[in-house]
Amino acid sequence: MEPRAHHVLIGLFTVIAVVVVSLFVLWLGKSPSDAQQRYYIVIFNEAVRGLSVGSAVQYSGIKVGDVAGLELDPRDPRKVLARIRVQGNVQIKQDTQARLSFTGITGNSIIELSGGSPDSRRLVAAEGEDPVIVATPSPISKLLEQSDSTMADITELILRAKDVLSRENAQHLSKTVENIAQASGAIAGQSENFKVLVKELTAASKQANLALRQASLMMDNADALINNQGARTLDSVEQTTASLAKTSATIDQLLLDNQEALGSGMRGLNELGPALQELRKTLGSMSRIMGRLEDNPADYLTGREKIQEFEP
């Protein structure tokens, strides 16, 4: 019986030793930060495709925790509540931001934390509640939400491209390219003619400029001629008018001096009648000349209208 009792004691001691060593190893592997993990609630106002319990929580690209639970908001099913577990030594501030992100090409979703300025206060909540972080919209999540319509648009675009690149359209495109090549060759062959045409246009432009300068010079000369001729004509008119005024004064004086002779005989009257008629003709001619000068001085002065000669 003694040997059996010794074997039982040895086996029992071995089992107890293994359990103690295992507990000791577990105790050594458990860090203080793990013992001080904190929980937060992240509220998403969008779908959280690819996110599940156990998904990583990263802060600036470093894993600091994981997702402990996922559920819909009981008051608003459009919102998703993600309960995350973060290491106790990670400082979550009031301005810390959270959003849904993706890692690699596998499409696994994670919760990415960012921000948190040193001057900001630590995010805390009431006793018995978890602090709340409202997630910012994720561009990739929006893209995934619109993926169905985007794929439909891409499919339609591919079908249209297939129709455009059909055999019939390809033949038309080949003919169009050939026509363009022929037109380019024809233009290249006429390059010398284009050069000659450009030279002729340049020469014609120079001649036109020369003609314009000559026309401008002629207009200046015509203006000077009209001004000079007009001045001379006006001087002549002034001289004639002065002469007529002098003649009229002489006739008036003659009438006064010969009033008695005119009353006594018809001879003096017969001699004075023709002189009065000529005076009236002269005054009429001068009136017409002055009227033409007032109506159209340019035509009158340039000789387009003849000046009636005065015949005493």
BAVEX-118658 format. One line per field, with one value per residue (C-alpha): residue in one letter; x, y, z. Coordinates in pm, whole numbers. Each point is the difference from the previous one (the first is absolute). Layout:
N
res: (A,...)
x: (X,...)
y: (Y,...)
z: (Z,...)
***
This chain:
312
res: (M,E,P,R,A,H,H,V,L,I,G,L,F,T,V,I,A,V,V,V,V,S,L,F,V,L,W,L,G,K,S,P,S,D,A,Q,Q,R,Y,Y,I,V,I,F,N,E,A,V,R,G,L,S,V,G,S,A,V,Q,Y,S,G,I,K,V,G,D,V,A,G,L,E,L,D,P,R,D,P,R,K,V,L,A,R,I,R,V,Q,G,N,V,Q,I,K,Q,D,T,Q,A,R,L,S,F,T,G,I,T,G,N,S,I,I,E,L,S,G,G,S,P,D,S,R,R,L,V,A,A,E,G,E,D,P,V,I,V,A,T,P,S,P,I,S,K,L,L,E,Q,S,D,S,T,M,A,D,I,T,E,L,I,L,R,A,K,D,V,L,S,R,E,N,A,Q,H,L,S,K,T,V,E,N,I,A,Q,A,S,G,A,I,A,G,Q,S,E,N,F,K,V,L,V,K,E,L,T,A,A,S,K,Q,A,N,L,A,L,R,Q,A,S,L,M,M,D,N,A,D,A,L,I,N,N,Q,G,A,R,T,L,D,S,V,E,Q,T,T,A,S,L,A,K,T,S,A,T,I,D,Q,L,L,L,D,N,Q,E,A,L,G,S,G,M,R,G,L,N,E,L,G,P,A,L,Q,E,L,R,K,T,L,G,S,M,S,R,I,M,G,R,L,E,D,N,P,A,D,Y,L,T,G,R,E,K,I,Q,E,F,E,P)
x: (0,287,132,-346,-40,331,-102,-329,179,255,-276,-201,308,77,-351,7,342,-117,-306,207,256,-276,-163,336,70,-342,56,337,-147,-275,123,-130,-145,-214,-133,-97,-179,-269,-317,-147,-311,53,-319,-8,-262,78,30,301,72,280,9,-54,70,375,88,301,-10,297,126,214,69,89,-230,-124,-304,-282,-375,-178,-357,-226,-369,-259,-112,-333,-133,120,78,182,284,251,148,349,139,379,259,312,318,0,320,-151,-127,-337,-72,-321,111,103,-167,-104,-93,-40,308,125,332,177,-171,-203,-252,8,-155,152,-74,262,54,176,43,3,202,215,-196,-334,-162,-30,-328,-200,-361,-236,43,-104,-7,252,132,-151,184,-202,173,69,-127,238,64,50,-331,-177,169,-121,-354,7,175,-321,-88,365,25,-320,145,326,-191,-200,319,161,-303,6,372,-62,-261,237,280,-216,130,-210,111,360,-20,-144,276,263,-146,-3,365,85,-185,185,330,-87,-101,324,198,-184,67,366,20,-147,243,188,-327,-83,337,-62,-350,136,259,-267,-224,291,75,-369,-13,301,-162,-323,188,177,-333,-150,292,-33,-375,58,253,-245,-271,237,88,-368,-80,282,-114,-360,108,226,-246,-286,192,76,-362,-130,246,-127,-360,82,167,-301,-239,203,0,-378,-47,216,-197,-331,121,108,-341,-178,212,-65,-376,19,211,-225,-339,-102,124,-194,-315,38,72,-29,348,166,-252,67,370,-43,-243,253,247,-258,-86,365,36,-296,148,334,-157,-205,311,186,-296,-2,378,-25,-290,203,295,-223,-174,300,332,216,-152,-9,362,139,-152,-281,-246,78,9,-214,217,-97,-59,-62)
y: (0,239,8,85,278,152,-2,176,268,50,34,241,213,8,118,271,118,23,204,235,52,68,257,162,22,153,249,100,40,228,366,284,171,-304,8,367,-17,260,-25,260,18,107,112,-49,178,-228,-366,-181,-256,-241,99,-278,-90,-37,249,213,350,209,336,173,-339,-185,-264,111,-222,-187,-1,-157,26,120,85,229,305,-97,355,40,-315,208,41,-267,-18,-151,-70,8,-112,222,-36,199,188,149,352,53,375,194,96,-354,-106,-347,-131,-325,-99,-292,-181,-159,-150,-248,266,-67,290,159,301,270,255,330,349,80,315,12,297,-178,-165,-373,-153,-125,-97,-29,-279,-334,124,-17,320,66,87,99,-136,222,-114,-227,73,-370,-82,253,-157,-344,131,133,-308,-153,305,43,-358,46,314,-181,-289,239,179,-329,-93,338,-32,-343,148,280,-246,-228,-125,246,300,-121,3,353,108,-151,187,323,-46,-67,316,203,-142,88,353,43,-118,241,289,-96,-7,350,151,190,149,108,175,187,95,134,207,144,84,174,206,89,111,226,152,58,179,217,84,97,231,162,44,161,237,90,75,227,183,32,146,251,88,49,216,220,27,67,276,165,-30,149,289,62,-8,245,234,-21,67,301,130,-44,183,285,8,7,291,188,-55,119,314,50,-22,257,234,-28,-14,339,-90,-329,184,252,-238,-356,-8,-47,-274,-189,2,-116,-289,-230,54,-106,-311,-101,57,-228,-271,27,-25,-302,-175,63,-132,-324,-38,43,-249,-264,58,-55,-310,-195,183,-307,-60,370,62,-311,116,-255,287,289,345,236,277,349,225,363)
z: (0,71,-358,-129,255,-101,-369,80,198,-276,-264,214,62,-370,-89,265,-119,-363,101,211,-276,-255,225,59,-374,-62,276,-147,-349,118,-25,215,-306,-79,350,-49,-336,-63,-205,-237,-217,-363,-178,-378,-214,-293,-87,151,-271,90,369,254,360,40,-274,82,142,-112,117,-266,-161,324,146,342,44,-167,-53,296,-128,-283,8,-154,192,163,-46,-362,-201,-262,249,101,351,18,350,-17,251,19,201,322,-80,-319,56,-170,-8,-57,-352,-96,-325,-115,-342,-190,-197,-208,6,-293,-301,206,94,374,187,308,217,-48,280,-67,138,367,72,316,138,-32,301,41,-119,297,68,290,252,-144,-361,-284,-165,-343,-323,-309,-308,-300,-344,-186,-370,-69,166,-223,-300,102,47,-355,-137,-140,-209,-94,-125,-200,-160,-78,-157,-216,-100,-103,-210,-174,-63,-148,-235,-100,-72,-214,-333,-201,206,-18,-381,4,234,-229,-298,197,91,-365,-110,261,-121,-362,99,193,-302,-230,236,22,-383,-25,249,-275,-129,353,26,-327,114,328,-187,-233,294,170,-313,-41,361,-53,-311,188,277,-259,-168,333,74,-344,45,337,-156,-278,253,190,-324,-93,340,-37,-355,110,290,-217,-291,235,172,-333,-114,323,-35,-354,122,278,-251,-234,286,108,-359,-21,327,-128,-327,188,214,-312,-161,313,6,-374,58,275,-211,-310,167,-143,-346,9,95,-283,-290,-130,-140,335,88,-320,70,362,-77,-170,285,257,-198,-20,375,71,-226,177,344,-112,-131,325,200,-203,45,376,14,-187,231,301,-143,-137,44,-85,-347,-74,101,-179,-329,-28,-32,-231,146,-202,-136,82,-299,87)
***
